[in-house]
Amino acid sequence: MEAILPNLLVPLILVVLVVIFLLGYALGKWGLRPDENTGEARVRQVLTTYFQLPDYHLLNNITLPFEDGTTQIDQILVSTRGIFVIETKHYSGELLANEKSPAWTQVLRMAKIQMPNPIRQNYRHVKVVRDLLDFIPKEHSHSLVVFTGDAVFKTKIPEGVMYLSALVEHINQFQEEGSYSAKKE
């Protein structure tokens, strides 16, 4: 009886180690990374599923020098279709947005919260990327603001702003290999 117990422990320990490894792998691939929020993780998951090497290279949570400091960019997708600079927002409630306004409003029940216009925020990111990659024509870089939460726009959704469900189709609208303008339908 004593010899049977150690013989059962070795396979049990191996099974537990394999389960822990697989769980860690899955969390690392699909779960939150320490440097990202829920929205960024969802965008990363979609981008890595639909846009893979060798035609696409995804950079996550990039900090680049900007003026007297730095700026943090959620994702940059470098591809044959262009360079997509992505700002992610994970909000709920209702959103009142104006493309040119310095601030947007988020309505949560009875509270109205002002937030900086993410289009303006991402414009700064695009400018930094364009300055660093000054050898690439600026029309090849695209600003995308992606909303991943359950927020609903109560105003017209500005150009370049989309829900996560529209991200893949939006990127696929751009023609491949050298012609980076959106397809004409």
HULIN-V553288 format. One line per field, one symbol per residue. phi: phi as a letter, one per 20 degrees, with the letter a starting at -180 (. if undefined). A space follows every 50 residues. Layout:
phi=???
This chain:
phi=.fffgffeffffffffffffffffffffedefegdcegfffffgfffffe cdgeeccdddledcfblebccddfbcdebfepddedddcdccndddccge ffcddddcldeddecfffffgfgfffffffffdfedgffedcecddeded fcfecffffndbegfefffffffefelndeeffed
